[in-house]
Amino acid sequence: QVQLVESGGGLVQAGGSLRLSCAASGRTSSRYSMGWFRQAPGKEREFVAGISWSRSVIYNRDSVKGRFTISRDNAKNTVFLQMNSLDSEDTAVYYCTAGNKWPPNDYWGQGTQVTVSS
């Protein structure tokens, strides 16, 4: 089992930035891919970004390309999501995930709220 704890969400004005972090604990020796999903009110949950253990595979959905950057520190079992140029469409609960398949979704964090005010 892997436990994931997100941090870094909050309220930001449009055009601003936030950095989400997710710390993994438990069975972290399995070299999981990790990712971020989000779910806005009344909308389907969507895969935002993902990164493989070796960082050889990195995915960003089209709507965040050029604005969001996913990265990871394997020594600290942590994944990050740097979010720049935020707009109201980015308002959602963001979930950190980990897993062996793609997109990685075997394990989920509790979610962190990101609210962008216009």
Accessible surface in RSA format (square Angstrom, percent):
REM  Atomic radii and reference values for relative SASA: ProtOr
REM  Chains: A
REM  Algorithm: Lee & Richards
REM  Probe-radius: 1.40
REM  Slices: 20
REM RES _ NUM      All-atoms   Total-Side   Main-Chain    Non-polar    All polar
REM                ABS   REL    ABS   REL    ABS   REL    ABS   REL    ABS   REL
RES GLN A   1   138.20  77.3 116.29  85.0  21.91  52.2  48.73 103.7  89.47  67.9
RES VAL A   2    11.37   7.5   1.28   1.2  10.09  24.3   1.28   1.1  10.09  27.4
RES GLN A   3    90.75  50.7  86.54  63.2   4.21  10.0  53.87 114.7  36.89  28.0
RES LEU A   4     9.87   5.5   0.11   0.1   9.77  24.6   0.11   0.1   9.77  26.3
RES VAL A   5    90.39  59.5  87.40  79.1   2.99   7.2  87.40  75.9   2.99   8.1
RES GLU A   6     8.70   5.0   0.00   0.0   8.70  20.7   0.00   0.0   8.70   7.1
RES SER A   7    62.70  53.0  57.24  76.4   5.47  12.6  43.41  92.4  19.30  27.0
RES GLY A   8    37.50  46.2   0.00   N/A  37.50  46.2  24.07  66.1  13.43  30.1
RES GLY A   9    28.88  35.6   0.00   N/A  28.88  35.6   2.64   7.3  26.24  58.8
RES GLY A  10    29.77  36.7   0.00   N/A  29.77  36.7  29.74  81.6   0.03   0.1
RES LEU A  11   130.71  72.8  99.29  71.0  31.42  79.0  99.30  69.7  31.41  84.5
RES VAL A  12    23.40  15.4  18.31  16.6   5.09  12.3  23.40  20.3   0.00   0.0
RES GLN A  13   138.62  77.5 135.90  99.3   2.72   6.5  37.27  79.3 101.35  76.9
RES ALA A  14    53.13  48.9  29.62  45.7  23.51  53.5  29.89  42.1  23.25  61.6
RES GLY A  15    56.29  69.4   0.00   N/A  56.29  69.4  29.82  81.8  26.47  59.3
RES GLY A  16    21.63  26.7   0.00   N/A  21.63  26.7  20.87  57.3   0.76   1.7
RES SER A  17    58.44  49.4  38.74  51.7  19.70  45.4  22.47  47.8  35.97  50.4
RES LEU A  18    32.90  18.3  28.09  20.1   4.81  12.1  32.90  23.1   0.00   0.0
RES ARG A  19   128.66  54.0 114.58  58.4  14.08  33.5  35.04  47.9  93.62  56.7
RES LEU A  20     0.00   0.0   0.00   0.0   0.00   0.0   0.00   0.0   0.00   0.0
RES SER A  21    28.04  23.7  28.04  37.4   0.00   0.0  14.29  30.4  13.75  19.3
RES CYS A  22     0.16   0.1   0.00   0.0   0.16   0.4   0.16   0.4   0.00   0.0
RES ALA A  23    51.88  47.7  49.12  75.8   2.75   6.3  49.20  69.3   2.68   7.1
RES ALA A  24    14.66  13.5   5.50   8.5   9.16  20.8   5.58   7.9   9.09  24.1
RES SER A  25    59.52  50.3  55.66  74.3   3.86   8.9  45.13  96.1  14.39  20.2
RES GLY A  26    54.22  66.9   0.00   N/A  54.22  66.9  26.04  71.5  28.18  63.1
RES ARG A  27   146.88  61.7 138.22  70.5   8.66  20.6  34.09  46.6 112.78  68.4
RES THR A  28    30.31  21.6  23.31  23.6   7.00  16.7   6.66   8.9  23.65  35.7
RES SER A  29   100.20  84.7  71.55  95.5  28.65  66.0  57.49 122.4  42.72  59.8
RES SER A  30    38.11  32.2  15.16  20.2  22.95  52.9  18.13  38.6  19.98  28.0
RES ARG A  31   156.52  65.7 144.09  73.5  12.43  29.6  32.56  44.5 123.96  75.1
RES TYR A  32    15.47   7.2  13.56   7.7   1.91   5.0   8.65   6.5   6.82   8.4
RES SER A  33    16.88  14.3  15.80  21.1   1.08   2.5   0.00   0.0  16.88  23.7
RES MET A  34     6.83   3.5   6.83   4.5   0.00   0.0   0.32   0.3   6.51   8.6
RES GLY A  35     0.00   0.0   0.00   N/A   0.00   0.0   0.00   0.0   0.00   0.0
RES TRP A  36     0.00   0.0   0.00   0.0   0.00   0.0   0.00   0.0   0.00   0.0
RES PHE A  37    18.43   9.2  18.43  11.4   0.00   0.0  18.43  11.2   0.00   0.0
RES ARG A  38    14.62   6.1  14.57   7.4   0.05   0.1   2.55   3.5  12.07   7.3
RES GLN A  39    64.12  35.9  59.80  43.7   4.33  10.3  12.04  25.6  52.08  39.5
RES ALA A  40    18.16  16.7  14.91  23.0   3.25   7.4  15.33  21.6   2.83   7.5
RES PRO A  41   118.40  86.3  90.18  82.2  28.21 102.6 103.04  85.1  15.36  95.5
RES GLY A  42    93.41 115.2   0.00   N/A  93.41 115.2  45.93 126.1  47.48 106.3
RES LYS A  43   118.96  58.0 106.37  65.3  12.59  30.0  82.69  74.4  36.27  38.6
RES GLU A  44   153.77  88.3 142.60 107.9  11.17  26.6  60.76 117.5  93.01  75.9
RES ARG A  45   102.11  42.9  78.80  40.2  23.32  55.5  24.60  33.6  77.52  47.0
RES GLU A  46    51.26  29.4  46.57  35.2   4.69  11.2  18.20  35.2  33.06  27.0
RES PHE A  47    27.36  13.7  23.87  14.8   3.49   9.1  23.87  14.5   3.49  10.0
RES VAL A  48     0.00   0.0   0.00   0.0   0.00   0.0   0.00   0.0   0.00   0.0
RES ALA A  49     0.00   0.0   0.00   0.0   0.00   0.0   0.00   0.0   0.00   0.0
RES GLY A  50     0.00   0.0   0.00   N/A   0.00   0.0   0.00   0.0   0.00   0.0
RES ILE A  51     1.64   0.9   1.64   1.2   0.00   0.0   1.64   1.2   0.00   0.0
RES SER A  52    15.48  13.1  15.48  20.7   0.00   0.0  15.48  33.0   0.00   0.0
RES TRP A  53    62.49  25.1  61.00  29.5   1.48   3.5  50.11  26.7  12.38  20.1
RES SER A  54    73.39  62.0  48.79  65.1  24.60  56.7  46.40  98.8  26.98  37.8
RES ARG A  55   112.85  47.4  99.74  50.8  13.11  31.2  41.11  56.2  71.74  43.5
RES SER A  56    92.56  78.2  51.49  68.7  41.06  94.6  48.71 103.7  43.85  61.4
RES VAL A  57    74.18  48.8  71.87  65.1   2.30   5.5  74.18  64.4   0.00   0.0
RES ILE A  58    92.55  52.7  60.41  45.0  32.14  77.5  60.41  43.5  32.14  87.2
RES TYR A  59    78.41  36.6  75.80  43.1   2.61   6.8  56.54  42.5  21.87  27.0
RES ASN A  60    29.92  20.6  25.98  25.1   3.94   9.5   0.86   2.1  29.06  28.1
RES ARG A  61    63.87  26.8  62.90  32.1   0.96   2.3   3.17   4.3  60.70  36.8
RES ASP A  62   116.81  81.8  97.22  96.8  19.59  46.3  37.30  87.8  79.51  79.3
RES SER A  63    65.81  55.6  42.12  56.2  23.69  54.6  53.42 113.8  12.38  17.3
RES VAL A  64     0.00   0.0   0.00   0.0   0.00   0.0   0.00   0.0   0.00   0.0
RES LYS A  65   126.20  61.6 105.80  64.9  20.40  48.6  61.99  55.8  64.21  68.4
RES GLY A  66    88.94 109.7   0.00   N/A  88.94 109.7  45.01 123.5  43.93  98.4
RES ARG A  67    46.33  19.5  42.49  21.7   3.84   9.1  33.91  46.3  12.42   7.5
RES PHE A  68     7.11   3.6   0.00   0.0   7.11  18.5   0.00   0.0   7.11  20.4
RES THR A  69    80.59  57.3  77.84  78.9   2.75   6.6  51.41  69.0  29.19  44.1
RES ILE A  70     6.72   3.8   0.04   0.0   6.67  16.1   0.04   0.0   6.67  18.1
RES SER A  71    46.11  39.0  45.00  60.0   1.12   2.6  34.35  73.1  11.76  16.5
RES ARG A  72    19.61   8.2   7.99   4.1  11.62  27.7   0.63   0.9  18.98  11.5
RES ASP A  73    43.54  30.5  40.85  40.7   2.69   6.4  13.35  31.4  30.19  30.1
RES ASN A  74    30.25  20.9  21.35  20.6   8.90  21.4  14.49  34.9  15.76  15.2
RES ALA A  75   100.05  92.0  57.02  88.0  43.02  97.9  69.78  98.3  30.26  80.2
RES LYS A  76   148.32  72.4 129.47  79.4  18.85  44.9  79.54  71.6  68.78  73.3
RES ASN A  77    46.62  32.1  40.92  39.5   5.70  13.7   7.36  17.7  39.26  37.9
RES THR A  78    18.43  13.1  16.47  16.7   1.96   4.7   8.64  11.6   9.79  14.8
RES VAL A  79     0.00   0.0   0.00   0.0   0.00   0.0   0.00   0.0   0.00   0.0
RES PHE A  80    33.02  16.5  33.02  20.5   0.00   0.0  33.02  20.0   0.00   0.0
RES LEU A  81     0.00   0.0   0.00   0.0   0.00   0.0   0.00   0.0   0.00   0.0
RES GLN A  82    57.56  32.2  57.48  42.0   0.09   0.2  28.20  60.0  29.36  22.3
RES MET A  83     0.00   0.0   0.00   0.0   0.00   0.0   0.00   0.0   0.00   0.0
RES ASN A  84    58.19  40.1  58.19  56.2   0.00   0.0  15.28  36.8  42.91  41.5
RES SER A  85    62.81  53.1  54.83  73.2   7.98  18.4  19.49  41.5  43.32  60.7
RES LEU A  86     1.85   1.0   0.00   0.0   1.85   4.7   0.00   0.0   1.85   5.0
RES ASP A  87    57.45  40.2  57.45  57.2   0.00   0.0  27.24  64.1  30.21  30.1
RES SER A  88    57.59  48.7  47.40  63.3  10.19  23.5  21.86  46.6  35.73  50.1
RES GLU A  89   117.27  67.3 103.79  78.5  13.48  32.1  50.48  97.6  66.79  54.5
RES ASP A  90     0.96   0.7   0.96   1.0   0.00   0.0   0.00   0.0   0.96   1.0
RES THR A  91    31.89  22.7  29.50  29.9   2.39   5.7  27.88  37.4   4.01   6.1
RES ALA A  92     1.36   1.2   0.97   1.5   0.39   0.9   1.36   1.9   0.00   0.0
RES VAL A  93    42.27  27.8  42.15  38.2   0.12   0.3  42.15  36.6   0.12   0.3
RES TYR A  94     0.00   0.0   0.00   0.0   0.00   0.0   0.00   0.0   0.00   0.0
RES TYR A  95    37.16  17.3  37.16  21.1   0.00   0.0  11.61   8.7  25.55  31.5
RES CYS A  96     0.00   0.0   0.00   0.0   0.00   0.0   0.00   0.0   0.00   0.0
RES THR A  97     0.00   0.0   0.00   0.0   0.00   0.0   0.00   0.0   0.00   0.0
RES ALA A  98     1.21   1.1   1.21   1.9   0.00   0.0   1.21   1.7   0.00   0.0
RES GLY A  99     0.00   0.0   0.00   N/A   0.00   0.0   0.00   0.0   0.00   0.0
RES ASN A 100   112.63  77.7  79.50  76.8  33.13  79.8  31.91  76.8  80.72  78.0
RES LYS A 101   112.07  54.7 102.72  63.0   9.36  22.3  93.62  84.3  18.46  19.7
RES TRP A 102   104.43  41.9  72.98  35.3  31.45  73.8  60.81  32.4  43.62  70.8
RES PRO A 103    48.61  35.4  48.16  43.9   0.45   1.6  48.16  39.8   0.45   2.8
RES PRO A 104     0.00   0.0   0.00   0.0   0.00   0.0   0.00   0.0   0.00   0.0
RES ASN A 105    52.54  36.2  41.70  40.3  10.85  26.1   0.85   2.1  51.69  50.0
RES ASP A 106    63.45  44.4  34.42  34.3  29.03  68.7  17.68  41.6  45.77  45.6
RES TYR A 107    47.78  22.3  44.61  25.4   3.17   8.2  22.64  17.0  25.14  31.0
RES TRP A 108    89.80  36.0  60.93  29.5  28.87  67.8  50.38  26.9  39.42  63.9
RES GLY A 109     8.55  10.5   0.00   N/A   8.55  10.5   1.69   4.6   6.86  15.4
RES GLN A 110   118.72  66.4  84.97  62.1  33.75  80.3  71.71 152.6  47.01  35.7
RES GLY A 111    13.21  16.3   0.00   N/A  13.21  16.3   0.54   1.5  12.67  28.4
RES THR A 112    20.28  14.4  15.21  15.4   5.07  12.1   8.19  11.0  12.09  18.3
RES GLN A 113    85.08  47.6  77.33  56.5   7.74  18.4  49.43 105.2  35.64  27.0
RES VAL A 114     0.00   0.0   0.00   0.0   0.00   0.0   0.00   0.0   0.00   0.0
RES THR A 115    47.60  33.9  47.60  48.3   0.00   0.0  36.41  48.9  11.20  16.9
RES VAL A 116     7.56   5.0   0.00   0.0   7.56  18.2   0.00   0.0   7.56  20.5
RES SER A 117    43.97  37.2  36.61  48.9   7.37  17.0  35.21  75.0   8.77  12.3
RES SER A 118   134.39 113.6  67.57  90.2  66.82 153.9  56.58 120.5  77.81 109.0
END  Absolute sums over single chains surface
CHAIN  1 A     6012.3       4614.4       1397.8       3103.4       2908.9
END  Absolute sums over all chains
TOTAL          6012.3       4614.4       1397.8       3103.4       2908.9
